[in-house]
Amino acid sequence: MSFSKIEQSIERLTGLPITQIRNMGVTELRAYFEKKNGTRQRIVSEYPVVGRGNVLRDGLISTEELNAEVDAILERAGG
């Protein structure tokens, strides 16, 4: 199955264009599906007990917040 067919399937199942899905944060997607399906959605992080710990320890962040954080790190690093 080609990647474009997978994207088309995702669009058909979600009712959203793939470009919009890519630009939405996890919180926005959850809110969309809660409204669409009328049920509460739970997002769970599964990670090994031994390792680096919970990468979501501060909660979920939006794409914009992530991009701003990465930009700040690169700026401090001189990139």
N, C-alpha and C positions, 0 to 999 in steps of 0.2 A: 504494500500500500504506500503510495507516495505521500509526502508530507502535506501537499496541498489538499489531498483527500481527507487527511486527518483534520486539517484546519476547517474544511467545509463541514465535516461532521460536528466539530465543536461549535461552529456557528449555528448549525441546525438545532443542536441540542440546547444551546444556551439562549438562542434568539438574539445574540449580539454579534456584530462584525468582529473579526479577529483583531483588527487594528484597535478597536475600542477596548477589547479584553486586555491587549498588551499594555495599554496606557492606564488601566485601572489598577488601583492598589488592592491588596487582599481585603481590606476593610470595606472598600466600595463594592467589590464583588460579593462579599458576604451579604451586605445590605441589599444588593440587587436580588440575589437568590432568595433571601428571606421574604422580600416583598413579592417576588414572582411565585414562589411555592407556598407562601403562607405558613412556613415553618421556621423555627429558629435553627440557625446553622452554627456548628461548632468547628473551629479550626484547631487542630491538635498538632503539636510538634512532637514527633517521636525521635528520640535521640538515644544513643547508648548511655548506659549508666556510667560506664568508665569512658573518659574522654575529655573533651573540651568543655563540657557542661551545656547548659541550655542557651542556645544562640538567640532565643527570643526572650531572654530574661527581663528585658525592659518592655516587652509587649511588641505588638505589630506596629510597623511604621509605614507610611505611604511612600510611593515611588519618589515623590518630590523631596521628602525628608531624607531618604536614602541618598539621592543624588546630591543634595546639599552637603550631607556628611562626607561623601566621597570627595566632592570638590574641595571641602575644607582640608581634608587629609592631604590631597595632592598639592594644595597651595602651601601647606606647612612643609611639605617635602621638597618644595621648589619645582614642582612639575606643572 
